[in-house]
Amino acid sequence: MTDFMRFILGFGFNLLVAILLVRFIYYPSTHNKRYVFTFLAFNTMIFFVLSFMTSIEIGVGVGFGLFAIFSILRYRTDPIPVREMTYLFVIVALPVMNSASSSNKLWPQLVVANMAILGIMYVLEKEWGFHFEASKRIVYEKIEWIQPDRFPELKADLEQRTGLKIKRVVVGKVNFLRDTADLTVYYDDVAHEGWLNAGEPVAMYYNGDDSGD
């Protein structure tokens, strides 16, 4: 097999795995299109960069160097949630690993490794045998309900406002001057519109008229 054919085959295989991961595992679970462009662009460019390296050892160092740079930056203007950062790491690691496709001897291991990654990510997203617990931070104004003996009323009010089945509530900072309390509510992770990326706590403000801001 010529070097050009190995390059084309390696690129096609790497892109196919990335598309399967993004389109059929990540996207159905989040329905979030914001990071699809980033994932596939990163994957493609890093594979090309590593493929043109004359040494696989140098290529691996550069690949993880690129990931380290973007991990530190984390797109400061638009922070990436933990789940998306995990996917970004996998997407960056795939071309680093698949750049070894230039060696015919490593193809069996590469195929097995890529299939294992897809399988593990699929099982994790399907939550087979376990459930993810998500949380949200809420600034709550009915401060009289944060007492332990009034938890049923607090829980019912929060469920009515958020539409979530709340499992537990943790009371944080209490501001008696403004009659507000910082609450963290925990619930089984759901992936419907309006509560995507639920693992990242987001401050939500409720006023006395039950309208959110």
N, C-alpha and C positions, 0 to 999 in steps of 0.2 A: 504493500500500500504506500503510495507516494505521500510526501509531507502535506501536499495540498489536500488530498483526499482525507487524510487524518484530521486536518484542520476543519474541513467542512463537516465531517462526521461528528467531531467533538463539539463544534459549535451547535449543530442541530440537536444533539443529544442534551447538551446543557440547557439550551433554550426550551426544549420540550419539557424537561423536568421543572424548570422555573415556571412555565406556563401552567403546568398541572398543579403546582403548588399554589400559585397565586389565584388562578381562575377557578379551580375546582375544590380547593381546601380553604384558602383564606377568604376569598370573596363571598362564597355562600354563607359563611359564618358571620360576617360583619356587614356585608352589603355596602362596604365603604370603598369608593373608587378613588379616594384622594391619594392613596399610596401605591396603587397599581402601576402608575407611570414610573414612580421612583424605583420600585422593586425591579421591574423588568429592565429599566435603563441601567441601573447599577449592575445587575447581573450580566448584561450584554457587554458593557464597556470593560468591566473588570476581566471578563474572559478574554476579550481581545487584547487587553494590555498584557495579561499573563502569557497569552499564546505567542506573543512576539518577543518574550524574554528568551534569551539564549540558555538560561539555566533555570531549572524548576525550583532550585533552592532560593535563588534570587526572587523568582516570581512569587513564591509563597510569602516571603518577607514583605514584598511590596504590597501584596493583597491584604495582608493583615495590617500593614501600616496605613493603607487607605481606610480600612474599617476603623482603626483607632482614631484617625483624624476626624472622621465624621461622627464617631461616638462622642468625642469631646465637644464638637460643635453642636451636635444634636439639633441642627437647624434652629438656632436660638430664637428666630422670629416665629417659629411654629413648632413647639416641643412635640416630640413623637411619643405616643403612649407606649407603655411597657410591651404590650402584645406586638405592636408594629415594630418596635426595636428588635424583638426576638425574631420576627420574620425577616427584618433587614439583615440581621446577623446571618441567618440561614441563607438568604439570597446572595450575600457577599461571599460566604464560605463555599457555596456550590461551585462557582467558577474557579476558585482557588484550588479546590479538590479536582474538578473536572479538567483543569489544564494539564493534568498528567495523562490525558488521553492520547498525547503524542507518542506514548509508549504502548505498543500493542500488547505487552505482557500484563498491563494493569487493567485492561478493559473488563474482565470478569469482576474484579474487586470494585471498580467504579460503578458498574451496573447494580451490584448488590447494595453498595453503600447508598446510592441515590434512591433505590426502591425502599430501603430501610428508612431513610429520612422522610419520604413521602408517606409511608405507612405510619410512622410514629406521629407525624404532624396531623394526619387524618384522624387517628385515634384520639389524640389530645383535643382536637376541635369538636369531635363528636361526644366528648365527655363520657366515654364508655366506662362504667363502673365508678364514676365519681362526678361531683358537681363543683363548678366554680362558684365561689362566693364573691360577689361584688359589693362595693360600698360607694356611698355618696355622702358628701358633707353638706349639711343644711344649716342655715341660720334661721332659727325658729323663734317666733315671737310670743307663743303662749307659754311663758316661763313658769306659770303655776302648774303646768302638767309634767314638768321634768322630775317631780318627786317620785320616788320608787313606788309608792302606793297608788299612783295615778298612771302607771305605765300602760294599762289597757286602753285608757282614753287617748294617751299620746300615740300609741301604736295605731289605733283605729284612725285617728286624724291624719297621720302621716300616710297610711295606706290609701285613704280616700283622696288625698291630694296628689300623691305620686302615681297611684295605680299599681303599685308594687306590693308583693307579698313580703312584708318585712319580717325578718327572723329575730333581730335584736337591734338595740339602739344603745350607743355609747354617748354619754353626756360629757362634753369637753368644757371649754371656757364659757363662763356665765357672766353676762354684763347686766348688772342690776340697774345701772343708770339708764340703759336703753331698753331694758326688759327683753333681752334676747339671749339665746344660748346656742352654742355651736354643737350640733349633733352629728354623729356619724351613724348612718343607717346601713345595715347589712342585709343582703337578700341574695337569693340564687341568681346567678348571672343570666340575663336574658339578652336576646339580640333582635329586638324589634325597633322600629323607627322611633327615634327620640332618646333611646337609652343605649346607643352603640358605644363601644369602648368603655363599658361600665366599670372595668377594673380601675380606671383612673378617677379618683375622687374629684368632683367638680362642685364648687360652691353654688348653692341654690338659695334664693331669698324668697321667703313667703311673708306677705303682709296680712293684716287682719281681714282683708276682703277675699282671701284665698286666691289671689292672682299671683302668678310667678313673674319674676323679672329676670 
